[in-house]
């Protein structure tokens, strides 16, 4: 049933794109043969202006990239006109070239290409049985990979859920954030049954990222709503709190060793802690007023590592002393660090604003960087929006633009 859904969704998308002129969103693309098709087909799902800001590709590269979004094999004339236009007007360029840092360590990538086209797979997480779950946000689904045999199953979600993230509950159920229909969702993997928990306030529109504490309470952010929330799965009760500063856009959320949730601010120069009992919020102001933070994680010593996304820097905050320190990311101010995880004391993150989009390793003991290009088939077209460790110390990442889930074998776990 789940596979049938993925095929049906792809067919529906292609059918929708069959009449591009009616819904085209012009994006200032250069005139030329095929521009109307590009504006129509590409503009159905995203702004054509994104093409102009890309790093460009060869014709084969554009063929590979567009094939992860839409199946045009049934109309080769249209496909060829689109590819000819893209290759002619947007060949490869080096405007966003990454600065890769070589070194003695090696890592290995294992890729899975998920079934439904254009779903923007993201936020993979490992379940206790070793299965990998992901959120297919644009496909309105969550999926499961069996790493032993590569088998994948996709589960359609209630209309309009558009899951932003997925995580595993204490009882093994799979939870997702209903980013478009203002719900938290719970899937029973054994039965496929889904339970929704709607937000109690109409102003709470967009559940974003979530984490369970040791007591089984689910904490989550609501970015555009400028709120954080708390859900008790035993009772279904949801409590909400508004961020101290307007426009903070709470994004990533993690728990410290004492069970206190910490939140990253993607619209303000702050980190915010939540009192688990009262939901009182305490804001930590970061030094540069232009700072915005996508993701954060906490090391074993209690220090909080964060990506200063807007400034192209990696940061560390020590709650015990209040000390804040930052390091420039290798690819510079425009590198836009995004996802982040601390594994065995080493900080891992990606640079999303450059191509190839690198996975970066930072060793706090030596304050040194290493980086590797993240594979994405035959092109580099990120983005990693979240990363999480596995039970054995590997790392799960993704390439949402090309529908890939990726396991990274880190140096400490390699033979």
N, C-alpha and C positions, 0 to 999 in steps of 0.2 A: 504493500500500500504506500509506504513512504517513498519508494523509488518511483512508483507511478505518479505520485504527486510532483516529484522533481521534474519528470519529463513533461507533465502537463503544464507546469509553470513556465518552462522554457518555451513551449509551443505558444502559450498565451502571450508571452513577451514578444515573440517573433510576429504573431498576428497583430499585436498592437502597433508594432513598428512598420507594418505593411503600408500604412498611409502616412508617411512622414510629413508631408506638406501641411497637414491640418494642425499639427501641434509643434512645429519647429520653433525652437528658441534661438534666435540668431545670437551669435556670440562674438561678432566682429571678426569672423574668419575671412581670410583672403578670398577674393572672387576667383572663380575658375571652374572648369568642368567637374561636376560631382559635389560642389559645395552644398547644394540643396539637399542632397542625400545625406551628407555628413551632419548637417544641422538637424535634419529630421530624425534620422536613426539614432544618432548619439544624443541629441537634445531631448529625446523622450525620457532618458534616465538621468542625465546630468547636463550641466551647462557646457555647451561646446567650447566656451572660453577656456576650459581646463586643457583642451588640446593645445591651444596656443601657448600655454604656460608649461607644457611638458618638455622633456629633454629630447623629444623627437626619436624616430626609429627608422630603420630601413623598411622597405616594403614587406620583407619577411617578418620583421619585428612587429609592424602594425598588423599584419595578418595574424600573428600569434596572439597579440594583445586583444584585438577585437573578438577573436574566437573564444576568449574566456568570458565575454559579455553577451554575445548574441550569435546565433547559428544562422549564417547567411549562405550555407552550402546549397540550399534549395534555389537560390537566385544568384548564380555566378556572375551575371552581368552587373547587377547592383554591387555585389561584393568587390568586383574588380574596379569599378568606378570609384568606390569609396577608398580602396587601398591605393589606387593611383593618385587620387587627390591628396591623401595623407602623406604618402611618401614624397610627393613633389613639393608640397608646401611645408612639411614638418620633418625634414631629415634630421639625423642625429646632430646634437649640439652639445657643447660643454659648459653651458651657462650655469649649471648646478653641479659641477663636478665634485665628487667626494675626495677627501684627503684620507687615504687609507694608510694605516700604520702597521707595517710588517713587524714580525717578531718570531721567536722560536716555537711558539705554541701553535697547535693545529686543532681545528674543530671540524665536525662532520655534520652535514645536513641530510635529513630524510624528509622527502616531500610527499604529500598526498594532495591530489587535485580533487576537490569535492564535486559531486554530480551536477547540481543545478547551476546553470550559467548565470553570471551577473549577481550572485547572491551576496558578494562582499563578505566572505567567511572571515571570522575574527574570534579573538579571545579564547583560544583552546585551553582546556583544563583537563587534568588527569583524574579519573575516578579511582576509587580503591581497587577495583578489579583490573586496572591497567588500561581500560578503554579511554579514549580521548573524545571529549565532547567539544563542539564549537557552536557559535551563533552565526546563522546566515541571515544577517540583518535585512538586506534588501529582498531576500527570498522568503521572509516571514517563516523561518524554520529554525530548528536546532538539529544538530546532527551528531552521529556517533561513529567513531573509527575503531575497529579492532586492529591494533597494530600488528598482531600475530599473522593475520592473513590479508590485511588491507581492506576488509569488507566495510562498507559504509552504509549507514541507514539514516534517512532524513525524516524528521517528524514535523508535519505542518502544524502551525500554531493558530490560535483564534485570530479572526480577521483583525488586521491593523496592529498586531502586537509589535512587529518590527523589532526583534530583540537586540538590544545593544550589547549584552553580555550574558554569560552563562556560568554557573558554578554548581558544585556538588554539595548537597546538604548533609548533615550528620547522619541521617538515616539512609543515605545513598540515593535519595531522590535528586532529580536534576532541576535546578531553578534557573529562571531567566528574568531579565529586566524588560518589561514591555514598554519600550521607549516611546511608542506612538499612541498606545491605547491606555496609558497611565495605569499599568498594572504590574504587580509581581506575579510571575507564573511558576507553577510547580508541575513537573512531569514525573509520573510514575513509570520508570523504564520497563517494568514488568508488564504493565497493562496498556501503556500509552495514554492513560487518562491524564487530563490536564485540569488543574485547579487554578483559578485566577483570584488574585487579591487586589481589588481596585483601590486606588488612592482615595482617602476620605475627604480630600480638599480639591476642588476643581482647579485651583492654582497649581497643584502638584501634577504637572503634565508629563514629565519625561524621566522615569526611573532610568538610571545610567549604569553605574557599577555597584557591585554588592559584595559583602563578605560576611561570613558567619563567625560569631564569637563562640567561646568554649561552652556557653550555656545554650547554644542553639538559636540565639537571637540573630536575625538578619539585619545588617546595617547597610544602607545604600545612599547613593547620591542622586540628585535630580539637577542636572547642569543648568538648563535654561530657566528652570523654576527657582533657582538659587536656594535650594533646600537640601536638607539631609533627612533621612527617615530611618525608622526602626520598626521591624515587623516581628511579632511573636507568632511563629507558626502553630503553636499549641492553641492559641485563642483566635488568631487572625487579626488581632489588634495592630493597627498601624499608628505610630506617632510621628509627627513631623516637626522640624525646627527650621527657621529661616536663618541663613548665614548672616554673620554680623555686618559685613560690608555689602552694599548693593553691587550687583554685577560680579560677584565672586566666581560664579559658574563652577560649583564643586564638581570635581571630575573623579580622579582616582581615590580609593579609600583602602586603608590597611589597618591592622590591629597591632598595638604594641604588646609586650609580654604581660602587662597587667590587664589587658582586655580593653584598653582605651582606643576607640577608633580615631584615626588621623585622616584628614581629607586634604587633597590638593586643590588649589584654586586656579582654574584655567582662565579667569578673567580679572584677577587681582593679585598683588604681590603678597600672598599669604599662604600659610598652612594653618589648619584649624583642627583642634582636638574636641572631642565630644565626651562629656561626662556620661558614662554608661547608665547611671542611675537617674539623673535629672535631665539629661539631654542639654545641659548648659554648654554653650560653645565658647571656646577660648581661642582667639586669633593670634597667631605669631606673624608679625610683619617681617617680610624679607627685605633686604636693604635697597635693591633697585626698584623704584616705583613702576618700571616697565616690565617687571618680571611676571610671567604667567607659568603655571606648573600643571602639566598634564598628569604625570604619574609620580608615585613615591613608593618606597619600601623601607623596612626597618631592619637594621643589622642586629646580630646577637648582642652587641654591646649597648643597644638601645638608641643608637644614633639613627637619624632619619635621612635617607638619601632621596634626592628629588631631581627631576630634570627641569632646568630653567629653560623652557621651550622657546620663549620669545627671544632670549638672549644667546642661545646656543651654548649653554653652560651646564655643567653637572654640579649639584650643590649638596652640602651636608649640614644638617642642623642637629645640635646636641641639646636635647631637652633638659639635661641635668645642669648644663652651664650656660645655655643660651647662645653658645658660640655658633656662628654661621661661616662657612667657607665654601668657595666655588672655584671650579677649574674650567677653562675654556675647552669645549669639545674639539676634537681634531679638525673637523671640517669647517669650523669657524662660526661666526654669529648667525649665519643663515641656515645652519644645519638642522635646526628644530628637533632637538632630542624629544622623544615621545614616550615609548614604553620603557619600563625599568623593573629590574628584579635583582635582589642580592642573593647570591648562591655561594655558600661556604666562604663568606667574607669578601667575595669579589663582586663588584658592581657591574651589571650588564645592562645595556640600553641600546636603542637604535637611533640613528640620525635619519629623520624622515624627510628632510628638506633637500637632500642631495641624491645624486644617482652616480654609481650604484648606491643603494641605500645600505649603509653598513650596520653590522652588529658590532658594538663597541664593548671592549673589556677594560675596566679600570681597576687597578690594584691599589687600594688605599695605603698599603704598607710602603710601596715604592713611589706612589703617585705617578704611575706610568699607564699609558694607553696602548691597546692593540685593537685592530679592527679588521673585519672580513666582509666582503660583499655578500648580501643575502640573495640566494638564488630565487628566481621567479620564472622558471621555464627559460625561454629564449630571450627574455627582456628583463630589465630592472624597473619594476613599476609598483613597488610597495603598496600599502604601508603597514608596518607593524604598529598596532594601536594598544596592544596589551601583551605582556609576557609573564609566564608563571613557571616555577620549577616543577619538575617531576619528583616522585618519591626517591629516585636513585640519583638525583642531582643533575639531571639533564635540564633542558629548557624548552618550553613550548612557545613558539611564535607563529606568525602567519604572514601572508601577503594578500591583503584583502582585495587589491585591485585585480589579482589573477586567480582568486579562489583557491589559494593554497594554505594548507596547514603544515607546519614544519616542526620537526623535532631536532633540536641542536644537541649533539653529543659534545659535552664540554671537556676540556683537557683533563680534569681530575677523574673523569669516568672512562676515559679512553684507554684501551689496552696498548 
